[in-house]
Amino acid sequence: MKGKLDAGDPRAWWLEALEAIHLDPFDRALIAQAKAEQLTLMTTDSEIPKYDIECLRVAR
């Protein structure tokens, strides 16, 4: 059947996707670098270990 694809409101799903990503741009760069180079991050940030990277959680 030929018809239009209903993708909903692209702005809505784009905002939802952005909210699902860590909001700090520097942290996103660190996460991407750690993934690309298979590095381990040491952090006190409780959000970073949620990503698929090796982390050492540092207690304050």
Secondary structure as the mmCIF struct_conf table of DSSP 4:
data_model
#
loop_
_struct_conf.conf_type_id
_struct_conf.id
_struct_conf.beg_label_comp_id
_struct_conf.beg_label_asym_id
_struct_conf.beg_label_seq_id
_struct_conf.end_label_comp_id
_struct_conf.end_label_asym_id
_struct_conf.end_label_seq_id
HELX_RH_AL_P HELX_RH_AL_P1 PRO A 10 ALA A 20
BEND BEND1 ILE A 21 ILE A 21
BEND BEND2 LEU A 23 LEU A 23
HELX_RH_AL_P HELX_RH_AL_P2 PRO A 25 GLU A 37
TURN_TY1_P TURN_TY1_P1 GLN A 38 GLN A 38
STRN STRN1 THR A 40 THR A 43
BEND BEND3 THR A 44 THR A 44
BEND BEND4 SER A 46 GLU A 47
HELX_RH_3T_P HELX_RH_3T_P1 ILE A 48 LYS A 50
BEND BEND5 TYR A 51 ILE A 53
STRN STRN2 GLU A 54 ARG A 57
HELX_LH_PP_P HELX_LH_PP_P1 VAL A 58 ALA A 59
#
